[in-house]
Amino acid sequence: MTMLRDITILQAAELPEKTDLELKETFNTVRLPKDASAIGPFLAEYGARIRGIAVRHAHIDAAMLDRLPALEIISSYSAGLDGIDVETAHARGVVVRNTSKILAEDVADLALALSISATRGLMRGHDFVREGKWGGSAFPLGRSLRSLKTGIVGLGHIGSAVAARLSVMGAPTAYYGPRRKPVDLPYFDGIEALAAWADLLIVTCSASPETIGLVNAAVLASLGPEGYLVNVSRGTIVDEQALITALAGNGIAGAALDVFEKEPFVPEALRTDPRVVLSPHMGSGTRETRQQMGDSMVAALVEHFESRNG
């Protein structure tokens, strides 16, 4: 481990205390300035020595990569790589690692909770009791999740974990993605076709230029007035204005969203619609998973440089 102390790592992330300490004890760590005007001088001083990056939400584009000629690996604390120019990094031989496998189970748990909340009216039921309406009128019937055909958009680590939970519940499940996976689930090669089949559409795919606005007005129209949308991936994958329009015209039955286009801003139309369940991008937000994500991020850096130095 001593030889790793000579390796300079750019910390471009706010991390759990244990992870922050481990990173500093293992490597020669320098922190990316929060002030954008200070980044240029900082990279002029340290850029040529930086061999790895520990990142969370920072933007690592081609211009920044140009300033890091010795860079070998980018290790992300999150599942999303949408802030990283992965194509340019790979073209330069830079390894890119993330923690999608670790956070998959907790995100899948939230996806299921949001699905039940939307289809059973759980939050409306909570308000119904809290506001003293119980006994004065009957609460509207919800939908049985196991009876709904559920389409999963993106069958990666998170989508697969969601599918496993739906299988236990006995819910008919199919998926859409850029390619068929070796799984025993019906596959649709178009998202509109999946939405037309489904009663419930759960978005779990990764963010990329190809998936921006993937769930658009046509997809929502295919899902239809009895359909529900759940998004636990990234806000940019759902055309937020198209969703607001669909809800306003009763084009879909409801939605449950953990992510939004311009977080933390959430449009008033979504905040005030009783058919919409909202959560603050908390898919991986458990103490256990967040610490495992930090451990994995550091481990990826250690494994990379130990293999190079070994």
C-alpha positions in Angstrom: 0.0 0.0 0.0 2.9 2.3 0.6 3.7 2.7 -3.1 0.2 4.0 -3.6 0.9 7.1 -1.5 3.0 8.4 -4.4 0.0 8.3 -6.8 -2.0 11.5 -7.1 -5.8 11.1 -7.1 -8.2 14.0 -7.9 -11.1 13.9 -5.5 -14.0 15.4 -7.4 -16.7 14.3 -4.9 -18.1 14.9 -1.5 -17.8 11.5 0.2 -18.8 9.7 3.4 -16.4 10.4 6.2 -14.9 6.9 6.3 -14.4 6.9 2.5 -12.9 10.4 2.5 -10.4 9.3 5.2 -9.5 6.0 3.4 -8.9 7.8 0.1 -6.5 10.3 1.9 -4.7 7.6 3.8 -4.2 5.4 0.6 -3.2 8.0 -2.0 -1.8 11.5 -2.4 -5.2 13.2 -2.8 -5.9 16.6 -4.2 -9.4 18.1 -4.2 -11.1 19.8 -7.2 -11.9 23.4 -6.3 -15.6 24.2 -5.9 -15.0 27.7 -7.4 -15.1 27.2 -11.2 -12.6 30.1 -11.8 -10.0 28.2 -9.7 -10.2 25.0 -11.7 -7.9 26.2 -14.5 -5.0 27.3 -12.3 -5.5 24.1 -10.2 -5.2 21.8 -13.2 -2.2 23.8 -14.4 -0.5 23.0 -11.2 -1.6 19.4 -10.6 -3.0 18.1 -13.9 0.1 16.4 -15.2 0.5 14.3 -12.0 -3.1 13.2 -11.6 -3.4 9.4 -12.4 -6.9 8.7 -11.1 -10.2 10.5 -10.3 -12.7 9.8 -7.5 -15.9 11.4 -8.9 -19.5 11.7 -7.9 -21.3 14.5 -9.7 -18.5 16.5 -11.2 -18.4 17.1 -15.0 -15.4 15.3 -16.6 -15.5 16.3 -20.2 -13.0 16.1 -23.1 -11.6 19.5 -22.2 -10.8 18.4 -18.7 -9.3 15.1 -19.9 -7.0 17.2 -22.1 -5.6 18.7 -18.9 -4.9 15.2 -17.4 -2.4 13.5 -19.6 -1.3 10.9 -17.0 -4.9 9.9 -16.2 -5.5 6.1 -16.0 -8.8 5.5 -14.2 -12.0 7.3 -13.3 -13.8 5.7 -10.4 -17.4 6.9 -9.8 -19.2 6.8 -6.5 -22.6 6.6 -8.3 -24.2 4.4 -10.9 -24.6 7.3 -13.4 -21.8 8.2 -15.8 -23.8 10.9 -17.5 -21.4 13.6 -16.3 -18.4 11.8 -17.7 -17.3 11.8 -21.4 -16.9 8.0 -21.3 -16.3 7.7 -25.1 -13.4 10.1 -25.0 -12.0 8.5 -21.8 -12.1 5.0 -23.3 -10.5 6.3 -26.6 -7.6 7.5 -24.5 -7.2 4.2 -22.6 -8.8 5.5 -19.4 -10.6 2.9 -17.3 -14.1 4.0 -16.1 -15.7 2.2 -13.1 -18.9 2.8 -11.3 -21.0 1.3 -8.5 -24.2 0.3 -10.2 -24.1 -3.3 -9.0 -23.8 -2.3 -5.4 -26.7 0.1 -5.3 -29.0 -2.0 -7.5 -30.8 -3.7 -4.7 -31.8 -0.6 -2.8 -32.8 1.2 -5.9 -35.0 -1.8 -6.9 -36.6 -1.7 -3.5 -37.5 1.9 -4.0 -38.8 1.2 -7.5 -41.1 -1.4 -6.1 -42.2 0.9 -3.2 -42.9 3.7 -5.7 -44.8 1.3 -8.0 -47.1 0.2 -5.1 -47.5 3.8 -3.9 -48.6 4.9 -7.4 -50.9 2.0 -8.2 -52.5 1.7 -4.7 -52.7 5.4 -4.0 -50.6 5.0 -0.8 -49.7 8.6 -0.3 -53.3 9.7 -1.0 -54.5 7.1 1.6 -52.0 8.6 4.1 -53.5 12.0 3.6 -57.0 10.6 3.6 -56.5 9.3 7.2 -54.4 12.2 8.4 -57.0 14.8 7.3 -59.8 13.0 9.1 -61.7 11.9 5.9 -61.8 8.2 6.8 -65.4 7.3 7.7 -66.8 10.2 5.8 -66.4 8.7 2.4 -65.0 5.6 0.8 -61.3 5.6 -0.3 -61.0 4.9 -4.1 -59.9 1.4 -5.1 -56.4 1.0 -6.4 -54.8 -1.5 -8.8 -53.2 -4.9 -7.9 -49.5 -4.7 -8.9 -49.3 -8.5 -9.5 -52.2 -8.1 -12.0 -50.4 -5.4 -14.0 -48.2 -6.1 -17.0 -44.9 -4.4 -16.1 -42.4 -3.2 -18.7 -38.8 -2.5 -17.6 -36.8 0.0 -19.6 -33.2 -1.2 -19.4 -32.4 -4.6 -17.9 -29.0 -3.8 -16.3 -28.2 -4.4 -12.7 -31.1 -2.3 -11.4 -33.6 -3.5 -14.0 -32.7 -7.1 -13.3 -33.2 -6.6 -9.5 -36.6 -5.0 -10.2 -37.5 -8.0 -12.4 -36.6 -10.4 -9.7 -38.9 -8.7 -7.2 -41.8 -8.7 -9.7 -41.2 -12.4 -10.4 -41.7 -13.1 -6.7 -44.9 -11.2 -6.7 -46.1 -13.0 -9.8 -46.4 -9.9 -12.0 -46.1 -10.5 -15.8 -42.9 -8.7 -16.8 -41.1 -7.8 -20.1 -38.3 -5.5 -21.0 -36.8 -3.2 -23.6 -33.2 -2.4 -24.2 -30.7 -1.9 -27.0 -30.1 -5.7 -27.1 -31.7 -8.9 -26.0 -30.3 -10.3 -22.7 -29.9 -14.1 -21.9 -32.9 -14.1 -19.6 -36.3 -15.8 -19.6 -38.4 -12.7 -20.1 -40.3 -11.3 -23.1 -38.2 -8.8 -25.0 -39.4 -5.8 -27.0 -37.1 -4.1 -29.5 -38.9 -0.8 -29.3 -39.9 1.2 -26.2 -43.3 2.3 -27.7 -44.2 -1.4 -28.3 -43.3 -2.2 -24.7 -45.3 0.8 -23.4 -48.4 -0.3 -25.5 -48.1 -3.8 -23.9 -47.5 -2.6 -20.4 -49.8 -1.2 -17.6 -46.8 -0.1 -15.6 -43.5 1.2 -17.1 -40.5 1.3 -14.8 -37.5 3.2 -16.1 -34.1 1.9 -14.9 -31.8 2.4 -17.9 -28.6 4.5 -17.8 -28.4 8.1 -18.9 -26.6 8.7 -22.2 -27.1 11.0 -25.2 -29.2 8.2 -26.8 -31.6 8.0 -23.8 -32.3 11.7 -23.3 -36.1 12.1 -23.7 -36.5 8.4 -24.4 -39.8 8.4 -22.6 -41.5 11.0 -24.8 -45.1 11.9 -25.7 -45.5 8.9 -28.1 -44.3 6.5 -25.4 -46.7 8.0 -22.8 -49.6 7.8 -25.4 -48.8 4.2 -25.9 -48.8 3.6 -22.2 -52.3 5.0 -22.2 -54.9 6.4 -19.7 -54.8 3.3 -17.5 -51.0 3.2 -17.4 -48.5 4.2 -14.7 -44.9 5.5 -15.1 -42.1 5.0 -12.5 -38.7 6.5 -13.0 -35.7 5.6 -10.7 -33.0 6.2 -13.3 -32.3 9.8 -14.4 -34.7 12.7 -14.9 -33.4 13.4 -18.4 -34.7 10.1 -19.7 -38.4 11.2 -19.3 -39.6 14.2 -21.2 -40.9 16.1 -18.2 -43.1 18.5 -20.2 -44.6 15.6 -22.1 -45.4 13.8 -18.8 -47.0 17.0 -17.4 -49.1 17.3 -20.6 -50.1 13.6 -20.4 -51.2 13.9 -16.8 -53.1 17.2 -17.5 -55.1 15.4 -20.3 -55.6 12.2 -18.3 -53.4 10.5 -20.8 -51.9 8.3 -18.1 -53.2 7.2 -14.7 -50.3 8.3 -12.5 -46.5 8.5 -12.0 -43.9 8.0 -9.3 -40.6 9.8 -9.7 -37.4 9.7 -7.8 -35.5 11.8 -10.4 -36.2 15.0 -12.3 -34.8 16.9 -15.2 -33.4 19.9 -13.2 -32.9 18.6 -9.7 -33.7 19.8 -7.1 -36.3 21.9 -9.1 -39.5 20.0 -9.5 -42.3 21.7 -11.6 -45.4 22.8 -9.7 -47.6 20.7 -11.9 -45.9 17.5 -10.6 -45.6 18.7 -7.0 -49.3 19.4 -6.7 -50.8 16.5 -8.7 -52.2 13.9 -6.3 -51.6 11.2 -8.9 -47.9 11.7 -8.7 -45.7 10.3 -6.0 -42.4 12.1 -5.5 -39.1 11.3 -3.7 -35.8 13.3 -3.6 -33.4 11.1 -5.7 -33.0 8.7 -2.8 -32.7 5.4 -4.7 -29.4 4.5 -3.1 -30.0 6.5 0.0 -29.3 4.0 2.8 -26.4 4.2 5.1 -25.3 0.6 4.2 -25.4 1.1 0.5 -23.8 4.5 0.5 -20.8 3.2 2.5 -20.5 0.1 0.3 -20.5 2.5 -2.7 -17.6 4.5 -1.2 -15.7 1.3 -0.3 -16.1 0.1 -3.9 -15.0 3.3 -5.4 -11.7 3.3 -3.4 -11.3 -0.5 -4.0 -11.5 0.1 -7.8 -8.6 2.6 -7.6 -6.5 0.4 -5.3 -7.0 -2.7 -7.5 -6.1 -0.7 -10.7 -2.9 0.7 -9.4 -1.8 -2.4 -7.5 -2.2 -4.4 -10.7 -0.1 -1.8 -12.6 2.6 -1.6 -9.8 2.6 -5.3 -9.1 
